[in-house]
Amino acid sequence: MANSDEQLLSVLATLEECRAALRQSGKSDTAHLVSVAILDLRMKLSHISDAELKALCDEILLSESSGAPAQRRRPLLRLIK
């Protein structure tokens, strides 16, 4: 499993380099697509499900649309290193 994670980290580093090169050459749409692949890999490495990501996004949208100061709540996601 660790070897698999190491391979994914290597792929992630390469994708980040590709994204930077695409941005520098003005290919922002393609760089955005690579960003989606980077997000997907990061989620896999951190064991974050699609449902957890959606819950986080929903919570962010809810707090932004309320206009009121954000209340401290229990985090929806935990970062595990």
mmCIF file of the N, C-alpha and C atoms, coordinates in Angstrom:
data_MODEL
# 
_entry.id   MODEL 
# 
loop_
_atom_site.group_PDB 
_atom_site.id 
_atom_site.type_symbol 
_atom_site.label_atom_id 
_atom_site.label_alt_id 
_atom_site.label_comp_id 
_atom_site.label_asym_id 
_atom_site.label_entity_id 
_atom_site.label_seq_id 
_atom_site.pdbx_PDB_ins_code 
_atom_site.Cartn_x 
_atom_site.Cartn_y 
_atom_site.Cartn_z 
_atom_site.occupancy 
_atom_site.B_iso_or_equiv 
_atom_site.pdbx_formal_charge 
_atom_site.auth_seq_id 
_atom_site.auth_comp_id 
_atom_site.auth_asym_id 
_atom_site.auth_atom_id 
_atom_site.pdbx_PDB_model_num 
ATOM 1   N N  . MET A 1 1  ? 0.821   -1.195 0.000   1.00 0.00 ? 1  MET A N  1 
ATOM 2   C CA . MET A 1 1  ? 0.000   0.000  0.000   1.00 0.00 ? 1  MET A CA 1 
ATOM 3   C C  . MET A 1 1  ? 0.865   1.258  0.000   1.00 0.00 ? 1  MET A C  1 
ATOM 4   N N  . ALA A 1 2  ? 1.906   1.280  0.820   1.00 0.00 ? 2  ALA A N  1 
ATOM 5   C CA . ALA A 1 2  ? 2.786   2.444  0.888   1.00 0.00 ? 2  ALA A CA 1 
ATOM 6   C C  . ALA A 1 2  ? 3.423   2.713  -0.468  1.00 0.00 ? 2  ALA A C  1 
ATOM 7   N N  . ASN A 1 3  ? 3.814   1.652  -1.168  1.00 0.00 ? 3  ASN A N  1 
ATOM 8   C CA . ASN A 1 3  ? 4.406   1.797  -2.490  1.00 0.00 ? 3  ASN A CA 1 
ATOM 9   C C  . ASN A 1 3  ? 3.408   2.427  -3.448  1.00 0.00 ? 3  ASN A C  1 
ATOM 10  N N  . SER A 1 4  ? 2.162   2.030  -3.353  1.00 0.00 ? 4  SER A N  1 
ATOM 11  C CA . SER A 1 4  ? 1.118   2.599  -4.192  1.00 0.00 ? 4  SER A CA 1 
ATOM 12  C C  . SER A 1 4  ? 0.945   4.087  -3.898  1.00 0.00 ? 4  SER A C  1 
ATOM 13  N N  . ASP A 1 5  ? 0.958   4.446  -2.613  1.00 0.00 ? 5  ASP A N  1 
ATOM 14  C CA . ASP A 1 5  ? 0.855   5.850  -2.232  1.00 0.00 ? 5  ASP A CA 1 
ATOM 15  C C  . ASP A 1 5  ? 2.055   6.641  -2.739  1.00 0.00 ? 5  ASP A C  1 
ATOM 16  N N  . GLU A 1 6  ? 3.229   6.042  -2.673  1.00 0.00 ? 6  GLU A N  1 
ATOM 17  C CA . GLU A 1 6  ? 4.430   6.703  -3.181  1.00 0.00 ? 6  GLU A CA 1 
ATOM 18  C C  . GLU A 1 6  ? 4.314   6.952  -4.680  1.00 0.00 ? 6  GLU A C  1 
ATOM 19  N N  . GLN A 1 7  ? 3.783   5.983  -5.402  1.00 0.00 ? 7  GLN A N  1 
ATOM 20  C CA . GLN A 1 7  ? 3.592   6.150  -6.845  1.00 0.00 ? 7  GLN A CA 1 
ATOM 21  C C  . GLN A 1 7  ? 2.595   7.263  -7.125  1.00 0.00 ? 7  GLN A C  1 
ATOM 22  N N  . LEU A 1 8  ? 1.504   7.296  -6.353  1.00 0.00 ? 8  LEU A N  1 
ATOM 23  C CA . LEU A 1 8  ? 0.509   8.351  -6.542  1.00 0.00 ? 8  LEU A CA 1 
ATOM 24  C C  . LEU A 1 8  ? 1.089   9.723  -6.217  1.00 0.00 ? 8  LEU A C  1 
ATOM 25  N N  . LEU A 1 9  ? 1.932   9.808  -5.189  1.00 0.00 ? 9  LEU A N  1 
ATOM 26  C CA . LEU A 1 9  ? 2.578   11.078 -4.855  1.00 0.00 ? 9  LEU A CA 1 
ATOM 27  C C  . LEU A 1 9  ? 3.498   11.538 -5.980  1.00 0.00 ? 9  LEU A C  1 
ATOM 28  N N  . SER A 1 10 ? 4.173   10.588 -6.609  1.00 0.00 ? 10 SER A N  1 
ATOM 29  C CA . SER A 1 10 ? 5.036   10.912 -7.743  1.00 0.00 ? 10 SER A CA 1 
ATOM 30  C C  . SER A 1 10 ? 4.206   11.422 -8.923  1.00 0.00 ? 10 SER A C  1 
ATOM 31  N N  . VAL A 1 11 ? 3.111   10.766 -9.199  1.00 0.00 ? 11 VAL A N  1 
ATOM 32  C CA . VAL A 1 11 ? 2.202   11.201 -10.267 1.00 0.00 ? 11 VAL A CA 1 
ATOM 33  C C  . VAL A 1 11 ? 1.657   12.588 -9.940  1.00 0.00 ? 11 VAL A C  1 
ATOM 34  N N  . LEU A 1 12 ? 1.295   12.805 -8.686  1.00 0.00 ? 12 LEU A N  1 
ATOM 35  C CA . LEU A 1 12 ? 0.771   14.092 -8.248  1.00 0.00 ? 12 LEU A CA 1 
ATOM 36  C C  . LEU A 1 12 ? 1.790   15.204 -8.501  1.00 0.00 ? 12 LEU A C  1 
ATOM 37  N N  . ALA A 1 13 ? 3.028   14.962 -8.157  1.00 0.00 ? 13 ALA A N  1 
ATOM 38  C CA . ALA A 1 13 ? 4.082   15.963 -8.378  1.00 0.00 ? 13 ALA A CA 1 
ATOM 39  C C  . ALA A 1 13 ? 4.222   16.283 -9.869  1.00 0.00 ? 13 ALA A C  1 
ATOM 40  N N  . THR A 1 14 ? 4.158   15.253 -10.697 1.00 0.00 ? 14 THR A N  1 
ATOM 41  C CA . THR A 1 14 ? 4.256   15.454 -12.139 1.00 0.00 ? 14 THR A CA 1 
ATOM 42  C C  . THR A 1 14 ? 3.074   16.259 -12.656 1.00 0.00 ? 14 THR A C  1 
ATOM 43  N N  . LEU A 1 15 ? 1.873   15.935 -12.179 1.00 0.00 ? 15 LEU A N  1 
ATOM 44  C CA . LEU A 1 15 ? 0.683   16.680 -12.604 1.00 0.00 ? 15 LEU A CA 1 
ATOM 45  C C  . LEU A 1 15 ? 0.777   18.149 -12.193 1.00 0.00 ? 15 LEU A C  1 
ATOM 46  N N  . GLU A 1 16 ? 1.308   18.409 -11.006 1.00 0.00 ? 16 GLU A N  1 
ATOM 47  C CA . GLU A 1 16 ? 1.448   19.796 -10.564 1.00 0.00 ? 16 GLU A CA 1 
ATOM 48  C C  . GLU A 1 16 ? 2.435   20.560 -11.439 1.00 0.00 ? 16 GLU A C  1 
ATOM 49  N N  . GLU A 1 17 ? 3.496   19.901 -11.865 1.00 0.00 ? 17 GLU A N  1 
ATOM 50  C CA . GLU A 1 17 ? 4.443   20.520 -12.793 1.00 0.00 ? 17 GLU A CA 1 
ATOM 51  C C  . GLU A 1 17 ? 3.777   20.801 -14.130 1.00 0.00 ? 17 GLU A C  1 
ATOM 52  N N  . CYS A 1 18 ? 2.997   19.849 -14.608 1.00 0.00 ? 18 CYS A N  1 
ATOM 53  C CA . CYS A 1 18 ? 2.279   20.026 -15.877 1.00 0.00 ? 18 CYS A CA 1 
ATOM 54  C C  . CYS A 1 18 ? 1.300   21.188 -15.785 1.00 0.00 ? 18 CYS A C  1 
ATOM 55  N N  . ARG A 1 19 ? 0.585   21.276 -14.666 1.00 0.00 ? 19 ARG A N  1 
ATOM 56  C CA . ARG A 1 19 ? -0.376  22.368 -14.483 1.00 0.00 ? 19 ARG A CA 1 
ATOM 57  C C  . ARG A 1 19 ? 0.335   23.718 -14.527 1.00 0.00 ? 19 ARG A C  1 
ATOM 58  N N  . ALA A 1 20 ? 1.470   23.811 -13.847 1.00 0.00 ? 20 ALA A N  1 
ATOM 59  C CA . ALA A 1 20 ? 2.229   25.067 -13.839 1.00 0.00 ? 20 ALA A CA 1 
ATOM 60  C C  . ALA A 1 20 ? 2.684   25.435 -15.255 1.00 0.00 ? 20 ALA A C  1 
ATOM 61  N N  . ALA A 1 21 ? 3.168   24.452 -15.991 1.00 0.00 ? 21 ALA A N  1 
ATOM 62  C CA . ALA A 1 21 ? 3.624   24.707 -17.365 1.00 0.00 ? 21 ALA A CA 1 
ATOM 63  C C  . ALA A 1 21 ? 2.458   25.135 -18.260 1.00 0.00 ? 21 ALA A C  1 
ATOM 64  N N  . LEU A 1 22 ? 1.306   24.515 -18.062 1.00 0.00 ? 22 LEU A N  1 
ATOM 65  C CA . LEU A 1 22 ? 0.127   24.883 -18.852 1.00 0.00 ? 22 LEU A CA 1 
ATOM 66  C C  . LEU A 1 22 ? -0.307  26.311 -18.551 1.00 0.00 ? 22 LEU A C  1 
ATOM 67  N N  . ARG A 1 23 ? -0.279  26.681 -17.288 1.00 0.00 ? 23 ARG A N  1 
ATOM 68  C CA . ARG A 1 23 ? -0.655  28.052 -16.913 1.00 0.00 ? 23 ARG A CA 1 
ATOM 69  C C  . ARG A 1 23 ? 0.316   29.062 -17.520 1.00 0.00 ? 23 ARG A C  1 
ATOM 70  N N  . GLN A 1 24 ? 1.605   28.739 -17.469 1.00 0.00 ? 24 GLN A N  1 
ATOM 71  C CA . GLN A 1 24 ? 2.613   29.646 -18.023 1.00 0.00 ? 24 GLN A CA 1 
ATOM 72  C C  . GLN A 1 24 ? 2.447   29.832 -19.519 1.00 0.00 ? 24 GLN A C  1 
ATOM 73  N N  . SER A 1 25 ? 1.982   28.788 -20.198 1.00 0.00 ? 25 SER A N  1 
ATOM 74  C CA . SER A 1 25 ? 1.813   28.893 -21.650 1.00 0.00 ? 25 SER A CA 1 
ATOM 75  C C  . SER A 1 25 ? 0.421   29.383 -22.040 1.00 0.00 ? 25 SER A C  1 
ATOM 76  N N  . GLY A 1 26 ? -0.360  29.798 -21.049 1.00 0.00 ? 26 GLY A N  1 
ATOM 77  C CA . GLY A 1 26 ? -1.654  30.388 -21.352 1.00 0.00 ? 26 GLY A CA 1 
ATOM 78  C C  . GLY A 1 26 ? -2.768  29.395 -21.625 1.00 0.00 ? 26 GLY A C  1 
ATOM 79  N N  . LYS A 1 27 ? -2.575  28.163 -21.268 1.00 0.00 ? 27 LYS A N  1 
ATOM 80  C CA . LYS A 1 27 ? -3.584  27.116 -21.485 1.00 0.00 ? 27 LYS A CA 1 
ATOM 81  C C  . LYS A 1 27 ? -4.387  26.904 -20.203 1.00 0.00 ? 27 LYS A C  1 
ATOM 82  N N  . SER A 1 28 ? -5.112  27.948 -19.783 1.00 0.00 ? 28 SER A N  1 
ATOM 83  C CA . SER A 1 28 ? -5.791  27.909 -18.492 1.00 0.00 ? 28 SER A CA 1 
ATOM 84  C C  . SER A 1 28 ? -6.903  26.862 -18.436 1.00 0.00 ? 28 SER A C  1 
ATOM 85  N N  . ASP A 1 29 ? -7.609  26.639 -19.535 1.00 0.00 ? 29 ASP A N  1 
ATOM 86  C CA . ASP A 1 29 ? -8.674  25.623 -19.523 1.00 0.00 ? 29 ASP A CA 1 
ATOM 87  C C  . ASP A 1 29 ? -8.098  24.225 -19.298 1.00 0.00 ? 29 ASP A C  1 
ATOM 88  N N  . THR A 1 30 ? -7.013  23.926 -19.973 1.00 0.00 ? 30 THR A N  1 
ATOM 89  C CA . THR A 1 30 ? -6.378  22.627 -19.803 1.00 0.00 ? 30 THR A CA 1 
ATOM 90  C C  . THR A 1 30 ? -5.772  22.506 -18.408 1.00 0.00 ? 30 THR A C  1 
ATOM 91  N N  . ALA A 1 31 ? -5.187  23.589 -17.902 1.00 0.00 ? 31 ALA A N  1 
ATOM 92  C CA . ALA A 1 31 ? -4.637  23.588 -16.543 1.00 0.00 ? 31 ALA A CA 1 
ATOM 93  C C  . ALA A 1 31 ? -5.739  23.320 -15.525 1.00 0.00 ? 31 ALA A C  1 
ATOM 94  N N  . HIS A 1 32 ? -6.928  23.859 -15.788 1.00 0.00 ? 32 HIS A N  1 
ATOM 95  C CA . HIS A 1 32 ? -8.054  23.615 -14.882 1.00 0.00 ? 32 HIS A CA 1 
ATOM 96  C C  . HIS A 1 32 ? -8.426  22.128 -14.882 1.00 0.00 ? 32 HIS A C  1 
ATOM 97  N N  . LEU A 1 33 ? -8.423  21.497 -16.039 1.00 0.00 ? 33 LEU A N  1 
ATOM 98  C CA . LEU A 1 33 ? -8.716  20.058 -16.108 1.00 0.00 ? 33 LEU A CA 1 
ATOM 99  C C  . LEU A 1 33 ? -7.678  19.243 -15.343 1.00 0.00 ? 33 LEU A C  1 
ATOM 100 N N  . VAL A 1 34 ? -6.421  19.626 -15.447 1.00 0.00 ? 34 VAL A N  1 
ATOM 101 C CA . VAL A 1 34 ? -5.367  18.945 -14.700 1.00 0.00 ? 34 VAL A CA 1 
ATOM 102 C C  . VAL A 1 34 ? -5.577  19.168 -13.195 1.00 0.00 ? 34 VAL A C  1 
ATOM 103 N N  . SER A 1 35 ? -6.069  20.342 -12.804 1.00 0.00 ? 35 SER A N  1 
ATOM 104 C CA . SER A 1 35 ? -6.361  20.618 -11.397 1.00 0.00 ? 35 SER A CA 1 
ATOM 105 C C  . SER A 1 35 ? -7.420  19.667 -10.853 1.00 0.00 ? 35 SER A C  1 
ATOM 106 N N  . VAL A 1 36 ? -8.385  19.322 -11.684 1.00 0.00 ? 36 VAL A N  1 
ATOM 107 C CA . VAL A 1 36 ? -9.417  18.367 -11.265 1.00 0.00 ? 36 VAL A CA 1 
ATOM 108 C C  . VAL A 1 36 ? -8.788  16.992 -11.020 1.00 0.00 ? 36 VAL A C  1 
ATOM 109 N N  . ALA A 1 37 ? -7.874  16.596 -11.884 1.00 0.00 ? 37 ALA A N  1 
ATOM 110 C CA . ALA A 1 37 ? -7.177  15.318 -11.687 1.00 0.00 ? 37 ALA A CA 1 
ATOM 111 C C  . ALA A 1 37 ? -6.336  15.361 -10.413 1.00 0.00 ? 37 ALA A C  1 
ATOM 112 N N  . ILE A 1 38 ? -5.713  16.495 -10.136 1.00 0.00 ? 38 ILE A N  1 
ATOM 113 C CA . ILE A 1 38 ? -4.915  16.655 -8.915  1.00 0.00 ? 38 ILE A CA 1 
ATOM 114 C C  . ILE A 1 38 ? -5.811  16.530 -7.689  1.00 0.00 ? 38 ILE A C  1 
ATOM 115 N N  . LEU A 1 39 ? -6.967  17.183 -7.729  1.00 0.00 ? 39 LEU A N  1 
ATOM 116 C CA . LEU A 1 39 ? -7.912  17.087 -6.616  1.00 0.00 ? 39 LEU A CA 1 
ATOM 117 C C  . LEU A 1 39 ? -8.343  15.643 -6.393  1.00 0.00 ? 39 LEU A C  1 
ATOM 118 N N  . ASP A 1 40 ? -8.636  14.942 -7.465  1.00 0.00 ? 40 ASP A N  1 
ATOM 119 C CA . ASP A 1 40 ? -9.056  13.543 -7.353  1.00 0.00 ? 40 ASP A CA 1 
ATOM 120 C C  . ASP A 1 40 ? -7.964  12.690 -6.700  1.00 0.00 ? 40 ASP A C  1 
ATOM 121 N N  . LEU A 1 41 ? -6.728  12.870 -7.114  1.00 0.00 ? 41 LEU A N  1 
ATOM 122 C CA . LEU A 1 41 ? -5.621  12.111 -6.515  1.00 0.00 ? 41 LEU A CA 1 
ATOM 123 C C  . LEU A 1 41 ? -5.423  12.462 -5.043  1.00 0.00 ? 41 LEU A C  1 
ATOM 124 N N  . ARG A 1 42 ? -5.511  13.746 -4.722  1.00 0.00 ? 42 ARG A N  1 
ATOM 125 C CA . ARG A 1 42 ? -5.360  14.158 -3.321  1.00 0.00 ? 42 ARG A CA 1 
ATOM 126 C C  . ARG A 1 42 ? -6.462  13.553 -2.456  1.00 0.00 ? 42 ARG A C  1 
ATOM 127 N N  . MET A 1 43 ? -7.667  13.502 -2.990  1.00 0.00 ? 43 MET A N  1 
ATOM 128 C CA . MET A 1 43 ? -8.776  12.895 -2.250  1.00 0.00 ? 43 MET A CA 1 
ATOM 129 C C  . MET A 1 43 ? -8.511  11.410 -2.005  1.00 0.00 ? 43 MET A C  1 
ATOM 130 N N  . LYS A 1 44 ? -8.018  10.727 -3.020  1.00 0.00 ? 44 LYS A N  1 
ATOM 131 C CA . LYS A 1 44 ? -7.710  9.299  -2.870  1.00 0.00 ? 44 LYS A CA 1 
ATOM 132 C C  . LYS A 1 44 ? -6.616  9.079  -1.828  1.00 0.00 ? 44 LYS A C  1 
ATOM 133 N N  . LEU A 1 45 ? -5.584  9.896  -1.884  1.00 0.00 ? 45 LEU A N  1 
ATOM 134 C CA . LEU A 1 45 ? -4.479  9.767  -0.932  1.00 0.00 ? 45 LEU A CA 1 
ATOM 135 C C  . LEU A 1 45 ? -4.929  10.064 0.497   1.00 0.00 ? 45 LEU A C  1 
ATOM 136 N N  . SER A 1 46 ? -5.886  10.957 0.650   1.00 0.00 ? 46 SER A N  1 
ATOM 137 C CA . SER A 1 46 ? -6.366  11.344 1.982   1.00 0.00 ? 46 SER A CA 1 
ATOM 138 C C  . SER A 1 46 ? -7.607  10.572 2.396   1.00 0.00 ? 46 SER A C  1 
ATOM 139 N N  . HIS A 1 47 ? -8.053  9.655  1.541   1.00 0.00 ? 47 HIS A N  1 
ATOM 140 C CA . HIS A 1 47 ? -9.228  8.829  1.815   1.00 0.00 ? 47 HIS A CA 1 
ATOM 141 C C  . HIS A 1 47 ? -10.469 9.686  2.081   1.00 0.00 ? 47 HIS A C  1 
ATOM 142 N N  . ILE A 1 48 ? -10.679 10.684 1.216   1.00 0.00 ? 48 ILE A N  1 
ATOM 143 C CA . ILE A 1 48 ? -11.845 11.554 1.298   1.00 0.00 ? 48 ILE A CA 1 
ATOM 144 C C  . ILE A 1 48 ? -12.819 11.112 0.210   1.00 0.00 ? 48 ILE A C  1 
ATOM 145 N N  . SER A 1 49 ? -14.043 10.825 0.614   1.00 0.00 ? 49 SER A N  1 
ATOM 146 C CA . SER A 1 49 ? -15.044 10.363 -0.352  1.00 0.00 ? 49 SER A CA 1 
ATOM 147 C C  . SER A 1 49 ? -15.679 11.546 -1.076  1.00 0.00 ? 49 SER A C  1 
ATOM 148 N N  . ASP A 1 50 ? -16.335 11.238 -2.195  1.00 0.00 ? 50 ASP A N  1 
ATOM 149 C CA . ASP A 1 50 ? -17.065 12.263 -2.932  1.00 0.00 ? 50 ASP A CA 1 
ATOM 150 C C  . ASP A 1 50 ? -18.145 12.890 -2.053  1.00 0.00 ? 50 ASP A C  1 
ATOM 151 N N  . ALA A 1 51 ? -18.797 12.081 -1.237  1.00 0.00 ? 51 ALA A N  1 
ATOM 152 C CA . ALA A 1 51 ? -19.855 12.579 -0.356  1.00 0.00 ? 51 ALA A CA 1 
ATOM 153 C C  . ALA A 1 51 ? -19.289 13.556 0.672   1.00 0.00 ? 51 ALA A C  1 
ATOM 154 N N  . GLU A 1 52 ? -18.096 13.277 1.200   1.00 0.00 ? 52 GLU A N  1 
ATOM 155 C CA . GLU A 1 52 ? -17.472 14.184 2.163   1.00 0.00 ? 52 GLU A CA 1 
ATOM 156 C C  . GLU A 1 52 ? -17.106 15.512 1.502   1.00 0.00 ? 52 GLU A C  1 
ATOM 157 N N  . LEU A 1 53 ? -16.589 15.451 0.275   1.00 0.00 ? 53 LEU A N  1 
ATOM 158 C CA . LEU A 1 53 ? -16.254 16.677 -0.447  1.00 0.00 ? 53 LEU A CA 1 
ATOM 159 C C  . LEU A 1 53 ? -17.512 17.494 -0.722  1.00 0.00 ? 53 LEU A C  1 
ATOM 160 N N  . LYS A 1 54 ? -18.580 16.821 -1.136  1.00 0.00 ? 54 LYS A N  1 
ATOM 161 C CA . LYS A 1 54 ? -19.836 17.519 -1.393  1.00 0.00 ? 54 LYS A CA 1 
ATOM 162 C C  . LYS A 1 54 ? -20.365 18.167 -0.116  1.00 0.00 ? 54 LYS A C  1 
ATOM 163 N N  . ALA A 1 55 ? -20.291 17.465 1.010   1.00 0.00 ? 55 ALA A N  1 
ATOM 164 C CA . ALA A 1 55 ? -20.752 18.029 2.281   1.00 0.00 ? 55 ALA A CA 1 
ATOM 165 C C  . ALA A 1 55 ? -19.941 19.273 2.640   1.00 0.00 ? 55 ALA A C  1 
ATOM 166 N N  . LEU A 1 56 ? -18.649 19.238 2.400   1.00 0.00 ? 56 LEU A N  1 
ATOM 167 C CA . LEU A 1 56 ? -17.802 20.395 2.668   1.00 0.00 ? 56 LEU A CA 1 
ATOM 168 C C  . LEU A 1 56 ? -18.201 21.567 1.776   1.00 0.00 ? 56 LEU A C  1 
ATOM 169 N N  . CYS A 1 57 ? -18.371 21.307 0.498   1.00 0.00 ? 57 CYS A N  1 
ATOM 170 C CA . CYS A 1 57 ? -18.761 22.364 -0.442  1.00 0.00 ? 57 CYS A CA 1 
ATOM 171 C C  . CYS A 1 57 ? -20.117 22.949 -0.072  1.00 0.00 ? 57 CYS A C  1 
ATOM 172 N N  . ASP A 1 58 ? -21.069 22.096 0.282   1.00 0.00 ? 58 ASP A N  1 
ATOM 173 C CA . ASP A 1 58 ? -22.396 22.564 0.696   1.00 0.00 ? 58 ASP A CA 1 
ATOM 174 C C  . ASP A 1 58 ? -22.293 23.452 1.925   1.00 0.00 ? 58 ASP A C  1 
ATOM 175 N N  . GLU A 1 59 ? -21.472 23.060 2.871   1.00 0.00 ? 59 GLU A N  1 
ATOM 176 C CA . GLU A 1 59 ? -21.294 23.838 4.101   1.00 0.00 ? 59 GLU A CA 1 
ATOM 177 C C  . GLU A 1 59 ? -20.666 25.192 3.799   1.00 0.00 ? 59 GLU A C  1 
ATOM 178 N N  . ILE A 1 60 ? -19.694 25.224 2.911   1.00 0.00 ? 60 ILE A N  1 
ATOM 179 C CA . ILE A 1 60 ? -19.050 26.480 2.535   1.00 0.00 ? 60 ILE A CA 1 
ATOM 180 C C  . ILE A 1 60 ? -20.064 27.402 1.853   1.00 0.00 ? 60 ILE A C  1 
ATOM 181 N N  . LEU A 1 61 ? -20.837 26.848 0.924   1.00 0.00 ? 61 LEU A N  1 
ATOM 182 C CA . LEU A 1 61 ? -21.846 27.652 0.244   1.00 0.00 ? 61 LEU A CA 1 
ATOM 183 C C  . LEU A 1 61 ? -22.887 28.187 1.223   1.00 0.00 ? 61 LEU A C  1 
ATOM 184 N N  . LEU A 1 62 ? -23.298 27.360 2.156   1.00 0.00 ? 62 LEU A N  1 
ATOM 185 C CA . LEU A 1 62 ? -24.281 27.765 3.147   1.00 0.00 ? 62 LEU A CA 1 
ATOM 186 C C  . LEU A 1 62 ? -23.743 28.904 4.013   1.00 0.00 ? 62 LEU A C  1 
ATOM 187 N N  . SER A 1 63 ? -22.512 28.788 4.456   1.00 0.00 ? 63 SER A N  1 
ATOM 188 C CA . SER A 1 63 ? -21.946 29.824 5.316   1.00 0.00 ? 63 SER A CA 1 
ATOM 189 C C  . SER A 1 63 ? -21.701 31.116 4.542   1.00 0.00 ? 63 SER A C  1 
ATOM 190 N N  . GLU A 1 64 ? -21.345 31.014 3.262   1.00 0.00 ? 64 GLU A N  1 
ATOM 191 C CA . GLU A 1 64 ? -21.125 32.210 2.450   1.00 0.00 ? 64 GLU A CA 1 
ATOM 192 C C  . GLU A 1 64 ? -22.438 32.906 2.124   1.00 0.00 ? 64 GLU A C  1 
ATOM 193 N N  . SER A 1 65 ? -23.494 32.144 1.916   1.00 0.00 ? 65 SER A N  1 
ATOM 194 C CA . SER A 1 65 ? -24.768 32.740 1.533   1.00 0.00 ? 65 SER A CA 1 
ATOM 195 C C  . SER A 1 65 ? -25.518 33.329 2.716   1.00 0.00 ? 65 SER A C  1 
ATOM 196 N N  . SER A 1 66 ? -25.198 32.900 3.918   1.00 0.00 ? 66 SER A N  1 
ATOM 197 C CA . SER A 1 66 ? -25.915 33.408 5.088   1.00 0.00 ? 66 SER A CA 1 
ATOM 198 C C  . SER A 1 66 ? -25.529 34.845 5.410   1.00 0.00 ? 66 SER A C  1 
ATOM 199 N N  . GLY A 1 67 ? -24.331 35.250 5.069   1.00 0.00 ? 67 GLY A N  1 
ATOM 200 C CA . GLY A 1 67 ? -23.886 36.605 5.339   1.00 0.00 ? 67 GLY A CA 1 
ATOM 201 C C  . GLY A 1 67 ? -23.521 36.845 6.791   1.00 0.00 ? 67 GLY A C  1 
ATOM 202 N N  . ALA A 1 68 ? -23.893 35.957 7.660   1.00 0.00 ? 68 ALA A N  1 
ATOM 203 C CA . ALA A 1 68 ? -23.576 36.098 9.083   1.00 0.00 ? 68 ALA A CA 1 
ATOM 204 C C  . ALA A 1 68 ? -22.179 35.547 9.332   1.00 0.00 ? 68 ALA A C  1 
ATOM 205 N N  . PRO A 1 69 ? -21.541 36.004 10.391  1.00 0.00 ? 69 PRO A N  1 
ATOM 206 C CA . PRO A 1 69 ? -20.221 35.437 10.717  1.00 0.00 ? 69 PRO A CA 1 
ATOM 207 C C  . PRO A 1 69 ? -20.331 33.930 10.927  1.00 0.00 ? 69 PRO A C  1 
ATOM 208 N N  . ALA A 1 70 ? -19.364 33.232 10.420  1.00 0.00 ? 70 ALA A N  1 
ATOM 209 C CA . ALA A 1 70 ? -19.373 31.765 10.526  1.00 0.00 ? 70 ALA A CA 1 
ATOM 210 C C  . ALA A 1 70 ? -19.271 31.334 11.981  1.00 0.00 ? 70 ALA A C  1 
ATOM 211 N N  . GLN A 1 71 ? -20.122 30.405 12.362  1.00 0.00 ? 71 GLN A N  1 
ATOM 212 C CA . GLN A 1 71 ? -20.069 29.862 13.714  1.00 0.00 ? 71 GLN A CA 1 
ATOM 213 C C  . GLN A 1 71 ? -19.091 28.704 13.732  1.00 0.00 ? 71 GLN A C  1 
ATOM 214 N N  . ARG A 1 72 ? -18.414 28.546 14.848  1.00 0.00 ? 72 ARG A N  1 
ATOM 215 C CA . ARG A 1 72 ? -17.484 27.429 14.988  1.00 0.00 ? 72 ARG A CA 1 
ATOM 216 C C  . ARG A 1 72 ? -18.264 26.144 15.140  1.00 0.00 ? 72 ARG A C  1 
ATOM 217 N N  . ARG A 1 73 ? -18.003 25.199 14.282  1.00 0.00 ? 73 ARG A N  1 
ATOM 218 C CA . ARG A 1 73 ? -18.644 23.897 14.344  1.00 0.00 ? 73 ARG A CA 1 
ATOM 219 C C  . ARG A 1 73 ? -17.586 22.823 14.278  1.00 0.00 ? 73 ARG A C  1 
ATOM 220 N N  . ARG A 1 74 ? -18.027 21.637 14.562  1.00 0.00 ? 74 ARG A N  1 
ATOM 221 C CA . ARG A 1 74 ? -17.141 20.488 14.427  1.00 0.00 ? 74 ARG A CA 1 
ATOM 222 C C  . ARG A 1 74 ? -16.748 20.357 12.956  1.00 0.00 ? 74 ARG A C  1 
ATOM 223 N N  . PRO A 1 75 ? -15.468 20.194 12.656  1.00 0.00 ? 75 PRO A N  1 
ATOM 224 C CA . PRO A 1 75 ? -15.049 20.079 11.260  1.00 0.00 ? 75 PRO A CA 1 
ATOM 225 C C  . PRO A 1 75 ? -15.714 18.902 10.570  1.00 0.00 ? 75 PRO A C  1 
ATOM 226 N N  . LEU A 1 76 ? -16.051 19.101 9.294   1.00 0.00 ? 76 LEU A N  1 
ATOM 227 C CA . LEU A 1 76 ? -16.658 18.046 8.503   1.00 0.00 ? 76 LEU A CA 1 
ATOM 228 C C  . LEU A 1 76 ? -15.610 17.039 8.035   1.00 0.00 ? 76 LEU A C  1 
ATOM 229 N N  . LEU A 1 77 ? -14.387 17.526 7.834   1.00 0.00 ? 77 LEU A N  1 
ATOM 230 C CA . LEU A 1 77 ? -13.305 16.661 7.365   1.00 0.00 ? 77 LEU A CA 1 
ATOM 231 C C  . LEU A 1 77 ? -12.144 16.760 8.349   1.00 0.00 ? 77 LEU A C  1 
ATOM 232 N N  . ARG A 1 78 ? -11.439 15.681 8.479   1.00 0.00 ? 78 ARG A N  1 
ATOM 233 C CA . ARG A 1 78 ? -10.240 15.653 9.304   1.00 0.00 ? 78 ARG A CA 1 
ATOM 234 C C  . ARG A 1 78 ? -9.049  15.374 8.428   1.00 0.00 ? 78 ARG A C  1 
ATOM 235 N N  . LEU A 1 79 ? -7.983  16.129 8.623   1.00 0.00 ? 79 LEU A N  1 
ATOM 236 C CA . LEU A 1 79 ? -6.741  15.888 7.905   1.00 0.00 ? 79 LEU A CA 1 
ATOM 237 C C  . LEU A 1 79 ? -5.914  14.913 8.727   1.00 0.00 ? 79 LEU A C  1 
ATOM 238 N N  . ILE A 1 80 ? -5.572  13.791 8.112   1.00 0.00 ? 80 ILE A N  1 
ATOM 239 C CA . ILE A 1 80 ? -4.768  12.775 8.786   1.00 0.00 ? 80 ILE A CA 1 
ATOM 240 C C  . ILE A 1 80 ? -3.466  12.646 8.033   1.00 0.00 ? 80 ILE A C  1 
ATOM 241 N N  . LYS A 1 81 ? -2.380  12.833 8.743   1.00 0.00 ? 81 LYS A N  1 
ATOM 242 C CA . LYS A 1 81 ? -1.073  12.736 8.090   1.00 0.00 ? 81 LYS A CA 1 
ATOM 243 C C  . LYS A 1 81 ? -0.434  11.422 8.413   1.00 0.00 ? 81 LYS A C  1 
# 
